[in-house]
């Protein structure tokens, strides 16, 4: 079972909707079996409820980001909790939400819900760090704890906690050993980990504890729940600066008014991520509105030229081995910055 409509058809249907949606994410590390049956059951039931989003299933658990019609929310929750192994899942709703976060529903089976490159001997997911509330998190920062961003470079470049160590990496798999090396000598100090919704920190904290770090804390519910707690308690100080990157059509949720990054083409203050219009490239980079117009929503002169080719010519290029899609690449971003200087 899968969606047979193309992206444009899905978006057109989404634009015609007359009801509101809520964007929600959740995860759970739990041993799952019969993954094919579970996948089909989730897809069939969520399709009936007009749920959209991206869900990964693995033997180690579930990782989901979804857009649910508000009028079907109670039915959605009841269905999720009908599984005994999901009945304690905590749902995290989006910081900013216009209902346009996803345009189709996909449920996929993977080897892991978060690719980490680790063996089972590298961590024990039942031995994780302390889950800290927003208040506890702020207090720990004030007391001098070392804060580490467990997200990728393109996420932290538009938003991060004050004083956080932000490893220059593009994958979680790269980040784990790098963080361990960066923290060498701090095994007895308090280490604080954060990510978008908590799922990466769950493994990262277990990984660090496995390698001798004694006092590891993780932000409960990630940045998403941190913001929710700030909204509930106006006395709490917001220590996050900028936007929270999200892996959906919105690409970012504003957490503070600070803009901490710059357009990759002109260097002006900007924190808007876009994908290059040339689908053969698809580079994710920061582009201001002026450069979007000037460079025709592309990252380079070459991509502008390719984007103007016929559909048939672009498809032919896409089949070439040398024309793989790029989600993000420091090397490519550095090239477009030099090209437009």
LOLOMAR-400886 format. One record per residue (C-alpha): x, y, z; residue number from 1. Coordinates in steps of 0.05 Angstrom, whole numbers, plus 5000, padded with zeros to 4 digits. Layout:
<rs>
<x: X; y: Y; z: Z; seq: NUM>
...
</rs>
This chain:
<rs>
<x: 5000; y: 5000; z: 5000; seq: 1>
<x: 5029; y: 5067; z: 4980; seq: 2>
<x: 5009; y: 5135; z: 4953; seq: 3>
<x: 5007; y: 5135; z: 4877; seq: 4>
<x: 4999; y: 5210; z: 4868; seq: 5>
<x: 5058; y: 5255; z: 4850; seq: 6>
<x: 5080; y: 5313; z: 4894; seq: 7>
<x: 5041; y: 5366; z: 4855; seq: 8>
<x: 4977; y: 5326; z: 4858; seq: 9>
<x: 4985; y: 5316; z: 4933; seq: 10>
<x: 4998; y: 5389; z: 4946; seq: 11>
<x: 4938; y: 5410; z: 4904; seq: 12>
<x: 4894; y: 5365; z: 4947; seq: 13>
<x: 4924; y: 5393; z: 5010; seq: 14>
<x: 4910; y: 5465; z: 4987; seq: 15>
<x: 4837; y: 5447; z: 4976; seq: 16>
<x: 4826; y: 5422; z: 5047; seq: 17>
<x: 4776; y: 5462; z: 5088; seq: 18>
<x: 4797; y: 5436; z: 5156; seq: 19>
<x: 4857; y: 5449; z: 5202; seq: 20>
<x: 4914; y: 5402; z: 5218; seq: 21>
<x: 4962; y: 5392; z: 5275; seq: 22>
<x: 5035; y: 5372; z: 5264; seq: 23>
<x: 5059; y: 5320; z: 5314; seq: 24>
<x: 5121; y: 5278; z: 5325; seq: 25>
<x: 5135; y: 5218; z: 5370; seq: 26>
<x: 5183; y: 5160; z: 5379; seq: 27>
<x: 5193; y: 5100; z: 5422; seq: 28>
<x: 5249; y: 5050; z: 5429; seq: 29>
<x: 5213; y: 4983; z: 5437; seq: 30>
<x: 5224; y: 4914; z: 5408; seq: 31>
<x: 5177; y: 4904; z: 5349; seq: 32>
<x: 5163; y: 4843; z: 5307; seq: 33>
<x: 5118; y: 4828; z: 5247; seq: 34>
<x: 5139; y: 4895; z: 5218; seq: 35>
<x: 5105; y: 4885; z: 5151; seq: 36>
<x: 5038; y: 4873; z: 5184; seq: 37>
<x: 5047; y: 4933; z: 5230; seq: 38>
<x: 5067; y: 4977; z: 5172; seq: 39>
<x: 5006; y: 4958; z: 5132; seq: 40>
<x: 4959; y: 4966; z: 5191; seq: 41>
<x: 4986; y: 5035; z: 5208; seq: 42>
<x: 4983; y: 5058; z: 5136; seq: 43>
<x: 4912; y: 5033; z: 5125; seq: 44>
<x: 4884; y: 5063; z: 5188; seq: 45>
<x: 4920; y: 5130; z: 5183; seq: 46>
<x: 4901; y: 5137; z: 5110; seq: 47>
<x: 4828; y: 5130; z: 5130; seq: 48>
<x: 4839; y: 5186; z: 5181; seq: 49>
<x: 4871; y: 5230; z: 5127; seq: 50>
<x: 4937; y: 5230; z: 5165; seq: 51>
<x: 4999; y: 5253; z: 5126; seq: 52>
<x: 5072; y: 5245; z: 5145; seq: 53>
<x: 5134; y: 5202; z: 5148; seq: 54>
<x: 5141; y: 5141; z: 5194; seq: 55>
<x: 5200; y: 5094; z: 5203; seq: 56>
<x: 5192; y: 5025; z: 5235; seq: 57>
<x: 5249; y: 4980; z: 5257; seq: 58>
<x: 5259; y: 4922; z: 5304; seq: 59>
<x: 5282; y: 4974; z: 5355; seq: 60>
<x: 5220; y: 5018; z: 5352; seq: 61>
<x: 5182; y: 5074; z: 5316; seq: 62>
<x: 5199; y: 5145; z: 5295; seq: 63>
<x: 5142; y: 5187; z: 5267; seq: 64>
<x: 5129; y: 5257; z: 5243; seq: 65>
<x: 5056; y: 5268; z: 5223; seq: 66>
<x: 5002; y: 5318; z: 5204; seq: 67>
<x: 4935; y: 5299; z: 5233; seq: 68>
<x: 4867; y: 5332; z: 5218; seq: 69>
<x: 4843; y: 5364; z: 5282; seq: 70>
<x: 4774; y: 5334; z: 5276; seq: 71>
<x: 4807; y: 5264; z: 5274; seq: 72>
<x: 4857; y: 5276; z: 5330; seq: 73>
<x: 4820; y: 5236; z: 5384; seq: 74>
<x: 4811; y: 5177; z: 5336; seq: 75>
<x: 4885; y: 5180; z: 5318; seq: 76>
<x: 4907; y: 5179; z: 5391; seq: 77>
<x: 4858; y: 5123; z: 5408; seq: 78>
<x: 4885; y: 5081; z: 5351; seq: 79>
<x: 4958; y: 5091; z: 5370; seq: 80>
<x: 4944; y: 5073; z: 5442; seq: 81>
<x: 4907; y: 5011; z: 5421; seq: 82>
<x: 4975; y: 4978; z: 5412; seq: 83>
<x: 4999; y: 4956; z: 5480; seq: 84>
<x: 5072; y: 4972; z: 5462; seq: 85>
<x: 5052; y: 5044; z: 5442; seq: 86>
<x: 5004; y: 5061; z: 5498; seq: 87>
<x: 5053; y: 5106; z: 5536; seq: 88>
<x: 5077; y: 5146; z: 5476; seq: 89>
<x: 5083; y: 5221; z: 5487; seq: 90>
<x: 5060; y: 5265; z: 5429; seq: 91>
<x: 5099; y: 5329; z: 5414; seq: 92>
<x: 5062; y: 5382; z: 5375; seq: 93>
<x: 5097; y: 5432; z: 5329; seq: 94>
<x: 5120; y: 5501; z: 5353; seq: 95>
<x: 5095; y: 5535; z: 5290; seq: 96>
<x: 5042; y: 5500; z: 5249; seq: 97>
<x: 5004; y: 5521; z: 5187; seq: 98>
<x: 4981; y: 5450; z: 5171; seq: 99>
<x: 5026; y: 5445; z: 5110; seq: 100>
<x: 5082; y: 5404; z: 5140; seq: 101>
<x: 5071; y: 5340; z: 5099; seq: 102>
<x: 5036; y: 5326; z: 5033; seq: 103>
<x: 5033; y: 5250; z: 5033; seq: 104>
<x: 5035; y: 5189; z: 5079; seq: 105>
<x: 5094; y: 5141; z: 5079; seq: 106>
<x: 5107; y: 5084; z: 5127; seq: 107>
<x: 5175; y: 5051; z: 5116; seq: 108>
<x: 5213; y: 4993; z: 5148; seq: 109>
<x: 5286; y: 5007; z: 5163; seq: 110>
<x: 5342; y: 4972; z: 5199; seq: 111>
<x: 5343; y: 5028; z: 5252; seq: 112>
<x: 5295; y: 5085; z: 5268; seq: 113>
<x: 5357; y: 5130; z: 5272; seq: 114>
<x: 5418; y: 5110; z: 5231; seq: 115>
<x: 5478; y: 5110; z: 5278; seq: 116>
<x: 5528; y: 5060; z: 5251; seq: 117>
<x: 5534; y: 5029; z: 5320; seq: 118>
<x: 5536; y: 4956; z: 5340; seq: 119>
<x: 5494; y: 4931; z: 5399; seq: 120>
<x: 5559; y: 4929; z: 5439; seq: 121>
<x: 5567; y: 5005; z: 5434; seq: 122>
<x: 5507; y: 5024; z: 5477; seq: 123>
<x: 5451; y: 4999; z: 5522; seq: 124>
<x: 5388; y: 5038; z: 5506; seq: 125>
<x: 5359; y: 5018; z: 5574; seq: 126>
<x: 5416; y: 5057; z: 5607; seq: 127>
<x: 5404; y: 5128; z: 5583; seq: 128>
<x: 5418; y: 5197; z: 5612; seq: 129>
<x: 5373; y: 5236; z: 5659; seq: 130>
<x: 5313; y: 5269; z: 5626; seq: 131>
<x: 5313; y: 5342; z: 5645; seq: 132>
<x: 5254; y: 5390; z: 5644; seq: 133>
<x: 5263; y: 5460; z: 5615; seq: 134>
<x: 5273; y: 5488; z: 5686; seq: 135>
<x: 5325; y: 5435; z: 5704; seq: 136>
<x: 5359; y: 5445; z: 5636; seq: 137>
<x: 5365; y: 5521; z: 5647; seq: 138>
<x: 5392; y: 5511; z: 5717; seq: 139>
<x: 5444; y: 5461; z: 5693; seq: 140>
<x: 5467; y: 5510; z: 5639; seq: 141>
<x: 5471; y: 5566; z: 5691; seq: 142>
<x: 5514; y: 5520; z: 5734; seq: 143>
<x: 5565; y: 5511; z: 5678; seq: 144>
<x: 5547; y: 5444; z: 5648; seq: 145>
<x: 5575; y: 5428; z: 5579; seq: 146>
<x: 5520; y: 5431; z: 5527; seq: 147>
<x: 5524; y: 5390; z: 5463; seq: 148>
<x: 5479; y: 5396; z: 5401; seq: 149>
<x: 5466; y: 5325; z: 5375; seq: 150>
<x: 5438; y: 5350; z: 5309; seq: 151>
<x: 5471; y: 5360; z: 5242; seq: 152>
<x: 5508; y: 5423; z: 5221; seq: 153>
<x: 5452; y: 5450; z: 5177; seq: 154>
<x: 5405; y: 5445; z: 5236; seq: 155>
<x: 5448; y: 5481; z: 5287; seq: 156>
<x: 5469; y: 5535; z: 5238; seq: 157>
<x: 5400; y: 5568; z: 5242; seq: 158>
<x: 5387; y: 5556; z: 5317; seq: 159>
<x: 5421; y: 5530; z: 5379; seq: 160>
<x: 5427; y: 5536; z: 5455; seq: 161>
<x: 5474; y: 5589; z: 5482; seq: 162>
<x: 5545; y: 5564; z: 5487; seq: 163>
<x: 5530; y: 5495; z: 5457; seq: 164>
<x: 5583; y: 5453; z: 5423; seq: 165>
<x: 5558; y: 5443; z: 5352; seq: 166>
<x: 5599; y: 5389; z: 5316; seq: 167>
<x: 5612; y: 5403; z: 5242; seq: 168>
<x: 5578; y: 5340; z: 5216; seq: 169>
<x: 5523; y: 5322; z: 5167; seq: 170>
<x: 5499; y: 5256; z: 5197; seq: 171>
<x: 5484; y: 5228; z: 5266; seq: 172>
<x: 5530; y: 5170; z: 5248; seq: 173>
<x: 5589; y: 5218; z: 5240; seq: 174>
<x: 5571; y: 5256; z: 5303; seq: 175>
<x: 5573; y: 5202; z: 5357; seq: 176>
<x: 5648; y: 5186; z: 5355; seq: 177>
<x: 5664; y: 5259; z: 5343; seq: 178>
<x: 5626; y: 5281; z: 5405; seq: 179>
<x: 5661; y: 5227; z: 5446; seq: 180>
<x: 5728; y: 5254; z: 5424; seq: 181>
<x: 5708; y: 5327; z: 5435; seq: 182>
<x: 5687; y: 5311; z: 5506; seq: 183>
<x: 5750; y: 5272; z: 5524; seq: 184>
<x: 5772; y: 5291; z: 5594; seq: 185>
<x: 5701; y: 5311; z: 5616; seq: 186>
<x: 5679; y: 5241; z: 5637; seq: 187>
<x: 5664; y: 5264; z: 5708; seq: 188>
<x: 5632; y: 5330; z: 5689; seq: 189>
<x: 5558; y: 5343; z: 5674; seq: 190>
<x: 5543; y: 5335; z: 5600; seq: 191>
<x: 5477; y: 5360; z: 5570; seq: 192>
<x: 5452; y: 5334; z: 5504; seq: 193>
<x: 5395; y: 5361; z: 5461; seq: 194>
<x: 5363; y: 5349; z: 5393; seq: 195>
<x: 5297; y: 5363; z: 5359; seq: 196>
<x: 5250; y: 5316; z: 5395; seq: 197>
<x: 5295; y: 5273; z: 5439; seq: 198>
<x: 5304; y: 5210; z: 5396; seq: 199>
<x: 5377; y: 5221; z: 5378; seq: 200>
<x: 5396; y: 5240; z: 5450; seq: 201>
<x: 5366; y: 5175; z: 5475; seq: 202>
<x: 5419; y: 5136; z: 5438; seq: 203>
<x: 5474; y: 5188; z: 5446; seq: 204>
<x: 5467; y: 5189; z: 5522; seq: 205>
<x: 5469; y: 5113; z: 5525; seq: 206>
<x: 5530; y: 5114; z: 5480; seq: 207>
<x: 5567; y: 5164; z: 5524; seq: 208>
<x: 5549; y: 5127; z: 5588; seq: 209>
<x: 5575; y: 5063; z: 5556; seq: 210>
<x: 5642; y: 5098; z: 5546; seq: 211>
<x: 5650; y: 5123; z: 5617; seq: 212>
<x: 5613; y: 5190; z: 5621; seq: 213>
<x: 5581; y: 5190; z: 5689; seq: 214>
<x: 5535; y: 5250; z: 5690; seq: 215>
<x: 5496; y: 5255; z: 5625; seq: 216>
<x: 5431; y: 5293; z: 5619; seq: 217>
<x: 5384; y: 5301; z: 5559; seq: 218>
<x: 5331; y: 5353; z: 5545; seq: 219>
<x: 5264; y: 5318; z: 5556; seq: 220>
<x: 5225; y: 5320; z: 5491; seq: 221>
<x: 5279; y: 5359; z: 5456; seq: 222>
<x: 5273; y: 5430; z: 5431; seq: 223>
<x: 5200; y: 5419; z: 5413; seq: 224>
<x: 5179; y: 5404; z: 5484; seq: 225>
<x: 5226; y: 5457; z: 5512; seq: 226>
<x: 5186; y: 5510; z: 5475; seq: 227>
<x: 5121; y: 5480; z: 5500; seq: 228>
<x: 5145; y: 5485; z: 5571; seq: 229>
<x: 5167; y: 5557; z: 5560; seq: 230>
<x: 5096; y: 5573; z: 5536; seq: 231>
<x: 5067; y: 5541; z: 5598; seq: 232>
<x: 5114; y: 5576; z: 5646; seq: 233>
<x: 5127; y: 5648; z: 5625; seq: 234>
<x: 5177; y: 5656; z: 5681; seq: 235>
<x: 5227; y: 5610; z: 5647; seq: 236>
<x: 5282; y: 5642; z: 5607; seq: 237>
<x: 5289; y: 5621; z: 5534; seq: 238>
<x: 5361; y: 5600; z: 5524; seq: 239>
<x: 5351; y: 5577; z: 5452; seq: 240>
<x: 5370; y: 5626; z: 5397; seq: 241>
<x: 5340; y: 5625; z: 5327; seq: 242>
<x: 5300; y: 5571; z: 5292; seq: 243>
<x: 5288; y: 5498; z: 5306; seq: 244>
<x: 5302; y: 5460; z: 5241; seq: 245>
<x: 5248; y: 5409; z: 5223; seq: 246>
<x: 5248; y: 5354; z: 5171; seq: 247>
<x: 5185; y: 5371; z: 5135; seq: 248>
<x: 5160; y: 5422; z: 5084; seq: 249>
<x: 5166; y: 5479; z: 5135; seq: 250>
<x: 5241; y: 5467; z: 5146; seq: 251>
<x: 5241; y: 5510; z: 5209; seq: 252>
<x: 5202; y: 5535; z: 5269; seq: 253>
<x: 5219; y: 5602; z: 5300; seq: 254>
<x: 5237; y: 5596; z: 5374; seq: 255>
<x: 5267; y: 5665; z: 5384; seq: 256>
<x: 5272; y: 5729; z: 5342; seq: 257>
<x: 5347; y: 5720; z: 5335; seq: 258>
<x: 5374; y: 5706; z: 5265; seq: 259>
<x: 5441; y: 5673; z: 5276; seq: 260>
<x: 5458; y: 5652; z: 5204; seq: 261>
<x: 5469; y: 5684; z: 5136; seq: 262>
<x: 5448; y: 5674; z: 5064; seq: 263>
<x: 5498; y: 5627; z: 5032; seq: 264>
<x: 5499; y: 5669; z: 4968; seq: 265>
<x: 5502; y: 5742; z: 4989; seq: 266>
<x: 5520; y: 5737; z: 5063; seq: 267>
<x: 5462; y: 5778; z: 5088; seq: 268>
<x: 5427; y: 5759; z: 5153; seq: 269>
<x: 5379; y: 5702; z: 5137; seq: 270>
<x: 5356; y: 5635; z: 5166; seq: 271>
<x: 5310; y: 5608; z: 5111; seq: 272>
<x: 5329; y: 5540; z: 5085; seq: 273>
<x: 5309; y: 5522; z: 5014; seq: 274>
<x: 5323; y: 5465; z: 4965; seq: 275>
<x: 5355; y: 5481; z: 4899; seq: 276>
<x: 5303; y: 5484; z: 4844; seq: 277>
<x: 5346; y: 5438; z: 4801; seq: 278>
<x: 5319; y: 5370; z: 4825; seq: 279>
<x: 5384; y: 5337; z: 4801; seq: 280>
<x: 5419; y: 5376; z: 4856; seq: 281>
<x: 5365; y: 5388; z: 4909; seq: 282>
<x: 5418; y: 5420; z: 4954; seq: 283>
<x: 5391; y: 5446; z: 5020; seq: 284>
<x: 5420; y: 5515; z: 5033; seq: 285>
<x: 5404; y: 5583; z: 5063; seq: 286>
<x: 5378; y: 5633; z: 5012; seq: 287>
<x: 5347; y: 5702; z: 5023; seq: 288>
<x: 5287; y: 5727; z: 4983; seq: 289>
<x: 5331; y: 5773; z: 4942; seq: 290>
<x: 5377; y: 5716; z: 4921; seq: 291>
<x: 5318; y: 5670; z: 4908; seq: 292>
<x: 5295; y: 5720; z: 4855; seq: 293>
<x: 5365; y: 5736; z: 4830; seq: 294>
<x: 5386; y: 5663; z: 4824; seq: 295>
<x: 5318; y: 5636; z: 4804; seq: 296>
<x: 5312; y: 5591; z: 4866; seq: 297>
<x: 5377; y: 5556; z: 4847; seq: 298>
<x: 5444; y: 5548; z: 4883; seq: 299>
<x: 5490; y: 5560; z: 4824; seq: 300>
<x: 5494; y: 5583; z: 4752; seq: 301>
<x: 5500; y: 5510; z: 4729; seq: 302>
<x: 5436; y: 5492; z: 4766; seq: 303>
<x: 5399; y: 5552; z: 4735; seq: 304>
<x: 5419; y: 5526; z: 4666; seq: 305>
<x: 5397; y: 5454; z: 4683; seq: 306>
<x: 5330; y: 5478; z: 4712; seq: 307>
<x: 5314; y: 5510; z: 4645; seq: 308>
<x: 5322; y: 5446; z: 4606; seq: 309>
<x: 5262; y: 5406; z: 4583; seq: 310>
<x: 5233; y: 5352; z: 4628; seq: 311>
<x: 5261; y: 5299; z: 4582; seq: 312>
<x: 5332; y: 5328; z: 4584; seq: 313>
<x: 5331; y: 5336; z: 4660; seq: 314>
<x: 5306; y: 5264; z: 4668; seq: 315>
<x: 5363; y: 5240; z: 4624; seq: 316>
<x: 5413; y: 5277; z: 4667; seq: 317>
<x: 5382; y: 5248; z: 4730; seq: 318>
<x: 5397; y: 5178; z: 4706; seq: 319>
<x: 5471; y: 5192; z: 4703; seq: 320>
<x: 5513; y: 5162; z: 4759; seq: 321>
<x: 5548; y: 5229; z: 4771; seq: 322>
<x: 5482; y: 5265; z: 4783; seq: 323>
<x: 5461; y: 5239; z: 4851; seq: 324>
<x: 5416; y: 5283; z: 4894; seq: 325>
<x: 5450; y: 5323; z: 4949; seq: 326>
<x: 5411; y: 5339; z: 5012; seq: 327>
<x: 5466; y: 5380; z: 5043; seq: 328>
<x: 5540; y: 5385; z: 5030; seq: 329>
<x: 5590; y: 5433; z: 5061; seq: 330>
<x: 5634; y: 5426; z: 4999; seq: 331>
<x: 5577; y: 5447; z: 4953; seq: 332>
<x: 5555; y: 5504; z: 4999; seq: 333>
<x: 5627; y: 5530; z: 5000; seq: 334>
<x: 5629; y: 5528; z: 4924; seq: 335>
<x: 5564; y: 5568; z: 4915; seq: 336>
<x: 5589; y: 5620; z: 4965; seq: 337>
<x: 5653; y: 5630; z: 4925; seq: 338>
<x: 5615; y: 5631; z: 4859; seq: 339>
<x: 5570; y: 5687; z: 4882; seq: 340>
<x: 5621; y: 5730; z: 4919; seq: 341>
</rs>
